[in-house]
Structure formats: structure tokens, C-alpha cells
Amino acid sequence: MAKKRKSQFRGVVSAHSKRQQEKGAQYGYLSLPKNASMFKETPGSILRFDILPYIVTDGHHPDRETIGDYTIAKKDSLWYRRPFKIHRNIGAEKDSVICLASFGQKCPICEERTRMMNSEGVTDDSKALKSSDRHLYVVVPIAVKKGSGDWEKLEAKPQLWTISNAMFQKKLDEELALDEDNEVFADLEEGLTLEVRFSSETIGGGQPFSEASRIDFKERKTPYEETILDDLPDLDAIIKNSALSYQVLKDKFFEIESEDDEEELEEEEEEKPTRRSKKQKEKEEEEEEEEEEETLQDSIPKKERCKACEGTGKNTRGKECRICKGTGRKPEEKEEKKTSENRCPCGHVFGADCESHEDCDSCDGSLWEECYDEKQKG
């Protein structure tokens, strides 16, 4: 009688289900915790909202600093923002990704930008790799006034809000420098409501985006209870969980094949019949590759070489470079694919260019989500 096979499902199905329930949504490059939602400001409006503090969990918070006898943004203390950096248009999908310098770590994209600047100086390519400063906040929207209309009440519940440093935090810092009494704006008990006027700006005739042009501080009607901290999201964890590892980010940036893909190709090669011994074949191939690599690299002017493989036509694992397709030269820029029904108001490719341009930060929430979903479908 055959031995009864032990079930592989016992003790794992419920655990998997629990993990799936704990997962939240994906908002561009941010992985949100369960039940968390994002807030989006409207260009050309006046917005009233509160900024709430969160409990810092990162011992190396970017804002950590000792001022006199007090250290701000230290672990287990309260702070009101989480700074981070992003790179745009990375990899074949032209995604936005979190720069690992946000955690004080080495970033392969920053390293490549430094290499390019050291060898070629400042170019358009190196400028494109520069990271952008952003901030993540917990806000409670209160009311909005659009144009000459009346104030409209908003759902007063904590939400996540991200915006570039230049579009909000820079103006906030200027206002706080004028009156230090307003520095308590994020305090639960003594905090102040921000009334922010967002101008409507455009770049190159694209879709309008928001920029804080004026910030006033108003007394809050009611203070917040300290117990609300238990329900607020951990901004440090959100940024950390949304970032890719160094190797994954490097592979994505240089569009390097994964090890699993390479192993499959190697297995296919091994299955092919050959009259030569394995050692002899490997030696001959190695000699041919070295000779071909030297000849190819020497024949291409430095400025025309592919940045990913430096003109060798091979990636770091000796396989054909996916950027230049083994030619060793910079690939020609392809004209963006356009459709007859392009729903992007900025003229970008709907469902393909999501999170690839500055305009994407100001895109309408529902339209952005449709565009992002379309991109995920491939």
C-alpha cells in the first residue's frame, strides 16, 4: 500500500491569507499599508488641512539632528515628515523608484551618474539621473476652496500626502522662518491648521500642477487625542518597504536579465549536442569573447559607447547587453508610440508613461489610477 502523502497546505494557507489581507495598495512607487489612502491637492485652490506627527521608527532618519540639548527626528520621538528621494524613467518600464540614498545607502543609479560626470562632465543624460527631493506627510484635509466658489468640507480623516520639496516644504520653511511661533503646527494639542494657496503652474504647456504660493496658520477648533498616534501609518516603514534592494535596482536600471532567466538559457545550451569537449568549448568561447570585446570597445568612440556595458556589448555576467543589443553603441532614441485615442492631458502615452514625468505628480487621482493600472497590464 502506497504511503499516504502529507498535505502541503496545512498551516500555510491561513498564514498566506492573513498576509494578503495585511497588504495594502500600490500607489506608484509607494507600497501603502492596509486601509491607507492618498490625498491629492488641486492646482489653483486654497486648502485647509492639519499635518499630524508620527512616531519615528528609523534610527537614521534623514532629519535627525541635535540642536542644543534636544535631538529631533530620533527613534521613538514624534516628527511631522519623512524626506526621501526618487529617480524617474528607470528601466524598460520608465518607472519612478526610491533612491537608496534616502537611507544613507549606496545607490547604483547615483553611482552611474557620478561615473558619467567624471568621464563626460555634466550632460543631459547625467542630469536625467539626478534624484528629486520629496516628502511624505500624514494630513487631515478639512476644506477646499476652488476659484471663486465657496468652501467645501472634506472628509476629515488621516491620509498620506506626498509632494516635491520645491512645491511645498520650501515655502513652509520660509514661512516658519518669519514667525517661529508657528513651529508648533504639527503638535497634537497646540497645533495649527494650515491654509495653503496652491497656484496652478505648467511646464511646456502640459497639465497644471500645484505649487504652494502662500501659507497662513489658523487656530484649530479642537485638539487631537494622543491615542490617534496608534492608528497613524509609519512613514519610515512605508518608504523602506517601497524601496528596491541595491541589486534589484541595479538590474532594473541596466535592464540586466535575472539569474533565473540566465540559468534557463544555460540549461538550453547544455542540452544542445556538441562534438567538442565541454572544457574545450568553454575555453574557445572565452577566448573569442575576450578578443571580440577588446576589438569592439576599441572601435567605438568613447562618447558613442553604450553606458550600460561601456562599449563591450556584454553585461556584467558576460551575456549580451540588453541596452545596446550587443552593438556596444548608445541605442538610438525611439519615437514615443502614440495612439489615436491618447487620454493623457499632457501629451504623454497613456498607460505607458505613468510616473515618468514631472506632470504625473499633478495628474487627477482617478485618471492617474487608470493610467497606472493600464501600465501594470503591460
PENORZI-V343336 format. One record per helix or strand. SS is the DSSP state (h for helix, s for strand). FROM is the first residue (numbers start at 1). LEN is the number of residues. If there is no record, write none. Layout:
BEGIN
ss = [SS:SS]
from = [FROM:FROM]
len = [LEN:LEN]
END
This chain:
BEGIN
ss = [h:s:s:s:s:s:s:s:s:s:s:h:h:h:s:s:s:h:h:s:s:h:h:h:h:h:h:s:s:s:s:h:h]
from = [13:23:30:38:45:54:65:70:78:82:95:100:108:124:132:151:158:165:180:192:209:226:235:246:259:278:302:305:314:320:329:358:365]
len = [10:5:4:1:8:2:3:3:2:9:4:4:13:5:15:3:7:14:7:10:11:6:8:9:13:22:3:1:1:1:1:5:12]
END
